[in-house]
Amino acid sequence: MTVTFAQGFEAAGVEAGISAVEGKKDLALVVNRGPLEVGAGVFTTNRFCAAPVQWSRKVVADGRVDAVILNSGGANACTGQAGYDQSAATAAKVAELLGTDPDRIAVCSTGLIGELLPLDKVLAGAEAAYAKIAADEDAGQDAAHAIMTTDTRPKTVERESEAGFRVGGMVKGSGMIAPQLATMLCVITTDAVVTAGQCQAALARGVDVTFNRIDVDGCMSTNDTVLLLASGASGVEPDPDEFNAMVADCCASLSRQIVGDGEGSSHTIRITVSGAVSVDAALACGRAVASSNLLKCAISGNDPNWGRIVSSLGIVPADVAPYDPDDVTVDVNGVRICDGGKPGVDRSEVDMTPREIDIDIDLNAGEAEATVWTDDLTHEYVHINADYES
Amino acid sequence: MTVTFAQGFEAAGVEAGISAVEGKKDLALVVNRGPLEVGAGVFTTNRFCAAPVQWSRKVVADGRVDAVILNSGGANACTGQAGYDQSAATAAKVAELLGTDPDRIAVCSTGLIGELLPLDKVLAGAEAAYAKIAADEDAGQDAAHAIMTTDTRPKTVERESEAGFRVGGMVKGSGMIAPQLATMLCVITTDAVVTAGQCQAALARGVDVTFNRIDVDGCMSTNDTVLLLASGASGVEPDPDEFNAMVADCCASLSRQIVGDGEGSSHTIRITVSGAVSVDAALACGRAVASSNLLKCAISGNDPNWGRIVSSLGIVPADVAPYDPDDVTVDVNGVRICDGGKPGVDRSEVDMTPREIDIDIDLNAGEAEATVWTDDLTHEYVHINADYES
């Protein structure tokens, strides 16, 4: 059901001819029919942020978003003033169709960096999408398909509270995925009666423990955008804690789907670091392990190579994560193969056949813990990224 | 000529049966016959440093090293007290053969982390190597072969000053290569008349601008060791600047050979960042680019994908490297494909056929520059590291 699961939203996904892939839907439109038109967003911190990010950051600043237009087939990043003008023109076209102001229209783009979009196709696509928008499931699925790039499947979520409000969403992303967002575009919608401040707070909290803790390849994108739109159409004012939890839960589901579809991956790797002096210390350790190409290759070869786990842990400075290497234990899929910094159970005892590989690291230095997710590194990842739009 | 190029050194490389590779030389011995027995070293900063690193760090602390014994086929890392005892026993055996103290014998190991060495084979190998040591070129080459792991060729260097002293060396390393050393063992020898303090200073300076600026896969090893031994056998007291320059030049040559033999690589990538406010800022930018898996895949596909260059630059925080994205230029193999943060010359103009790819980034923010080296990321890298000793 995706972005149309919550009441008050319409969507469409069409083939606008932007993508080089024949027959691929490449333009999505999500319209908030109200009665509220509340919006909030979290964006990439990359200093080379794309034109649509620069545009949309201004749009969400006042907390009102009437619609979002998203395209695959081109990132419109590193395109200078001409690129910014394209994002503005795209917003203006949607605003004209909706009878609203351009500064209430968010714009998202994904694809190759460094090339302008075929603007005439984008504008014609906006008209085609507007002509097709609907509130049904097919419309939401079309939108989710239209934002895909190297994704092998659409990624969507829906949740309904007992109090009667709904949250739904869609995301794209499978490469250039790093902590601190990812190469991803995400739109979450809700029909709860909430303010822009509530939305921004819920989104920031949710993103921090989900999208900011996944890492496919350590590469941060220029275009990452996560938007939360609220229509108020359910008439339900949610309990704040319940609302926050539902938004976070949607972010968690969508971020897990990204890792589960990481480019060319054969294993999803969950890394939990416990016994840390702080969550930041646990995160630093988890991210160091998650970014090890050597470990990710070993996992793709079904080798629970714990030497590559501890050698990655060892690069985290002691002032960031104090621990004694001689106290560290590492379990892979429940088998303690490193015990007190030394060999434990023989690694041949580890069953590496499941898709999900669980790495549990106990630093034995404190009470805090954190979990990060990544994928293994395969021949297929190299193939996709050596040959992608080259 | 390698470590035996300088007068006063003898070496050997033998097959001790430590490596799983049939017929491979896996144990090397380098003996300083004096009249000086000066030694200095630089070691990994990995907190899970291997037993031989713990041992050798103590050996070089007093500036005297009579010999170095090195093995491939096992890293003796994360092996606890038993591993440390193996390094100590290995040093004791060499000391016994030479008639000196164990605390004058440096020990280096490389291979799989987390397993003890077959100590009896190491000790027998030490005896066999001692029986064969010689000062000729073959002996030096045998030693260089014996320390190889996934290296496809031995890596050696020799330099002779007009003043009549010599510097030579050998290194191994092709994977788990990161800034801040690399998975590498390096022994450099000189017959100059120098103090341990001069050696330590020359080595620290040389390593900082060479071995610490290469990055094959961003993974820092537990075993990295660079040793400089001086025999004084030439009788020449070198000009300090010339000595420093020659040591740095040897480090540069050996580090370049590592990158040139990076696991499975098809391109060597030189990244020079100029126009930075400081060398540290330039280095931070260069390392961010060098660590991008996406860029490294693109290069392996002969795609000068500058979007992946600037998106990597963009993750460096502004307080680390101040610059304006709209001022940045990127040249690949001499073609300015990104000009002022926007597309420049069409990337189809770039000739990607050479082995070496030159990426020149000008931040236009200052006067400082720095160069780092890396390799592309290929199917072969994944194959080597998915299947290596699994």
Interface residues (C-beta under 8 A of the other chain):
Chain A: T45 N46 R47 F48 C49 A75 A77 C78 T79 G80 A82 L112 I113 G114 E115 G175 M176 A178 Q180 D217 G218 C219 M220 S221 T222 S291 S292 N293 L294 C297 A298 S300 G301 N302 D303 N305 W306 G307 R308 V310 S311 S312 L313 G314 I315 V316 A318 P325 D326 C338 G340 G341 K342 P343 L377 T378 H379 Y381 V382 H383 I384 N385 A386 D387 Y388 S390
Chain B: T45 N46 R47 F48 C49 A75 A77 C78 T79 G80 A82 L112 I113 G114 E115 G175 M176 A178 Q180 D217 G218 C219 M220 S221 T222 S291 S292 N293 L294 C297 A298 S300 G301 N302 D303 N305 W306 G307 R308 V310 S311 S312 L313 G314 I315 V316 A318 P325 D326 C338 G340 G341 K342 P343 L377 T378 H379 Y381 V382 H383 I384 N385 A386 D387 Y388 S390
